[in-house]
């Protein structure tokens, strides 16, 4: 009991310290670029049916597809709902196995369990932080119905060899592009190597619609079947949509470095008021399926359609994607320059030096042997608790609940203790300050 009280006091002290920080860097960026007119345009769409807003949703899906290739996309309320819907259409069921990368979000494994199949976890390639063919081969058997190849942090995995193997063995290959958009191998964009691909537009992902996701494919028959299924799905309640829109307006103001620290205090106050009954708070997140407990009954329909107003947010995001992706690549170059000057290039995954790869970074990630010390130094300016991946399966209490076996994925488990992240999504005016804070972290560590 005393330990719990002490822990809560420590957290509260930390929150107050963050409140007075002049600059604090996280991994989410609010929609600071939306003007009042655009917000009003988005607000008018909150709560309308997808039938009424069908043209907007279709336009978003078309323009998103144009960022990837010649295929087409179907939107859902989240990428894992697109994943679940795909498995359902493919007839994946009890007794079947789906191979996932172990450094993952719990919602992917949860979707497999919800369909009735078994998630099988494979280790990652430390050179890319993405899926490894060698590790996938160790998991494939006659029950394997799908391989999910993950591209992490904006870095393409070695998808060419995985695609060849999946084709030779007649196994459906899904590219998990939730953390990667615009990256390419020898000019061929991720999302075009497998039978299909999923993309997330969650608030922490390359394009931010707060929640949302899409399935992309060049298979017109599969696309047609999935569209019929998606169109039959329910949509989020108007109350839920209003909660999301309120949060988008909140994050527009507060999710930037000069106000980021106050976010933790405001959320603490919200939670406290909700607990004591002064605030009736509808969570805008789709977090009820962050669990391995099956069956589960989320407070929202699962799967569900992407709300029309979020498709409009997505269209505004796409308008700026070309310039934004250029800025992120430039920031990647500046990070690498720091490592060159510090003569610590050996800490980086080899992918960052691979000339065949075009990387559009979501986060800048690397392994540091003094990670605990580094995280302590960095925590003064960076949201180190939001690093990916601090355990094999994040966003759950216990990975074992999802079927993960400790000791089965050595590279992933090693990385959970040693991985460091730096933001790549940031307002232009804070880029120079961000680089200076990163340099300060290394300088302090060297003392």
Steps between C-alpha positions, in 0.01 A plus 500: 500500500778746594683410179191580291448832680868588451480412130195720452672790675805456276277508191322810627829679563613408150177638353547832680859520378384446141238770543767768532726369222558759229558229239416132517503264202252220443408276211158641409449822310167683512333643191653844551469572127119485494347848483162601645324458167629146460404410856146626435487293181609190692264574790196511268567138404508364856220249548377485141459155349759356266229478235459878518874549496579223251669732251741634761593151620548381142716804420718435805543134405589595140752767598657277764541222244673751273775536762581129469443368151250372245285307746194616696420549867209441734480695825400375845486649850845347565769299320441196721133505394621491139726208600213318671269558201764364261545183706124456509472529121787252452324248723774489763356331807558264792801272447669745264817692583604855412865602532561842657817682591554488876577873536141595441184651642262280693211589268650291218519186710161580648347516151638154420360360824166666433476327161565168680850436361834488681762777483855366455779742587824524304817689589606814313802595291722734709624661177151635421290448817263332253396145419770240432461224242733273699276531806180467297625172350547364852130556571334386176316166496195349330271707725647832384238693303655847504836669547486860624825677404554814704683816395604683818572867577480597129769246402417237235563145616663252259166451335628380158626169637195457725270559200687240292476244781129563560424463129704178470311351795158636402459693827307828506740789570371809675731799535453677832570862407343649814834661590621572148375707208690619193806282562639304204751238390671589172210731423220250574281625784408285798147369472557369147694182579236285669148385412369792705616759752355676801574861592414674825392863528497497879630820663849353552534383139639659178167660405286603795120475497503427876356152441463311175664267254483363148551178311678537165514237225531456126271192515171635359297193599617516862444874501143459375416240767651712777316810388165321521592378847626842615186673374292267717685600816366740764662834569614655824230673702449874467602536865828322429562710189445821698752380760756441224439846350544664842830317541618607154437863595676448832804340339518773237583743781695289750687234300804710420830527694426828677177360651554124490593476868165644606317218319592255777366734769174566313444130443572429867238757604251357250551150639463622858177687421365195319578272796324727751203550268540866406577422137315250284773417251454295184839367394578605143747211463422151374676336791257233622654234272854552634473163668544131451182415690254340257211553472506871565223756468639840400291812553506557124413280201781269385567515211361838398515758222730800508289806589452739210642801685826313555522429127489879456782537755688243292454704184652805671789280618561367148517855362814557708651152480755574226654791689469321833677186376785713363538665842509165677770369262702816560468449876620141459808634323567738788472219755747288303738797481502515882599133513776553245645792695480303825659199323224269620358382166533141626197564725269543201313223317672434166187602311578868561816460288341284227500699174228276352253620763301820505395552862227740609554482875213483746748475788877491505587177680827343607651266759715639783686273743456762777131542420383533862748779564416662167124482566550664838693786338249531214190489723558861597408607148342198329202276568715190553207302640345510152795323334426209264553214590563477874364145510433240230130583473408854599163641614417198715564409861668169426618372157456140622123560500523532122699179460849647502767270651793678663832374367356431154610828334846592628565807281167658590547433871854641489371812326233564762779573750720701265285687249489881477254711294512861387206682337483563126155659494540856621402854411768666286574781744609247768735291284815690593413481872434127463844438349664704776320297769619176338859624493468604867391145589813352344722765659358433846545127453866551414576689823 
